Amino acid sequence: MITVRRATTDDMEALLNLLIENQTLESSWESSPRTTHELHNVLCSYFGNGRFANVFEDNESLVGACFHEHDSELTINVHLHIHKDFRGKGLAHKLLAMDAALCKGFVIVSMVPESNEKLIKAMLKANYIAIGYVPNCWNQGGNIMGRVILFKE
């Protein structure tokens, strides 16, 4: 049974490994992998300063995590990462729904690369609503791509 909880600093190593593993996926925001040191610094920022992460586990095995940052007092941005052992099992929409329940009271917003059709489909299945499309956004490497904007109350 998959459970969700707020991440703590005790989760740092497992979350760092998850970020390292996921940055090589085609659907990643990055144009090229970041160094372990850069990812560690990014991860450290999710323990304060308006950022937090929720961790999904199955019998103490890491299933994935949702990383959040406050866009305003009532709005948070979400990034979902799923561990390689749990991908392709139809879990994304369930994890997103579990995460949203833990984030009750916030409006959750996400800008998903148009090429990440699986995540867009999972978000819609988790009752996110697509509210727009931005044709010319850039990723960390400066590449231009389209992004679908979705939200959930």
N, C-alpha and C positions, 0 to 999 in steps of 0.2 A: 504494500500500500504506500503510495506516494504522499509525503507530508511536506508542508511548506513552513518556513520560519524565517525570521529576520537574520541575516548573516552577522557574524561576529568576527573579530580579528582572529579567532581560532580557525576560521575557514579560509584564511589568506592563501595558504599553499594550494589547497584544492581549487580555489577560484582562479588563482594565477595559472595553474595548469589548464583549466578550462578555457581561459582567454587565449593562452598560447595555442592550444589545439584549434580553437574556432576561428582564429584570425586567418587561417589558410583556406577557409571555405570560400567558394566563389561568391556567395551572397554577403560576404563580409563588407563592412564599410571601408575597410582599408584597401589601398592600392598595393601596398607591400607590407610584409610583416614588420611589426615593431620589435625592438629588442626586449629581452626579458626584463631588463632594468626599466625601460619605458612603461611596459605593461604593469610592473610592480608599482610604479608611481601613480599610474592611472587608478589601479585597484585601491591603493591607500586612500585615494580621494573619496571612495565610497563609504568611508567610515567617519562621516561628519560633513560639515559645510553644505548641508542641504542635499546630500547624496546618501543613498542606502541601497542595499541589495537584499533580495529575498532568495533563499536557497531551497531547492527541491531535493528531497532524499527518498530513497527506497531502501529500507533496512540499512540505514547509515551509509549507503552508496550515493554519491553525488549524481543526481539526474540532470540538474541544470540550475540556472539562476536567472533572475531578472534584475537588471541594474537600473536604478532610478536616479534622476536628478530633478530638483525642483525648477520648473520654469517660472513659477509664481507661487504664492502662498497656497493656492488650491489646485495647481496643475503640476503634474510630474511627467517626465519623459521616461519611456521604457525601452530597454534592449534585452532581448531574450537570447540566452545561450544554452544549448542542450549538449550534454556529454555524448561523445561519439557512440558509446554503448547503448544509448537510448534513442538515437536518431532513427527516423523511418518507422516508428512504431505508433504514429498517430497521437503523440502526446502533447504536441505544441499547444493546441487549443485548450487542452485540459490544464496545462501549466499556466497559461495566460489567464484562464478563468480563476484558478486558485490564487494567483498573484493579485488579480483585481479585487478579490474578496478581502485579502489582507490589506489592500490599499484603499479600503472603503473610505469615502469622504473626499477623495481626490478625483479630479478628471485626469485620466491617463492619455497621453498623446504619444504617437510614434510616427516617424517619417521613415518609411520602409523603401529601400531601393526597388524600383519597378521590376527589376530582374529577379527579386526574391518572391516569386509567385507562391511558393509554399507557405511562407510566413504570412503573406497577405491573406491567403485562404484560411489559415489557422486563426488569424485575428478576427476575420469575419465570422468564423464558426464560433468564436468565443464572445460573440456579440459586440465586437468593436464596430464602429461605423466609419466608413470611408467618407471623408468630407472634402477631399480635394486632391489635386495633383500639382506638383511643382516640376516643370519640365527640365529646369536647368539648375540643379544643386551640385555641389562638389563634395568629394570625400576627402579624407585626410591627405591623400596624394595629389589633390587638385584636379582629379578627373571629373568631368561633367557627367551627370546621370539624372534620370528622372526619379522622383520620389512620390509615393502615395502617402497621404496624410490620413491617419486613422485615430479615432479616439473612443474612449469608453468612460461612462460616468459611473 
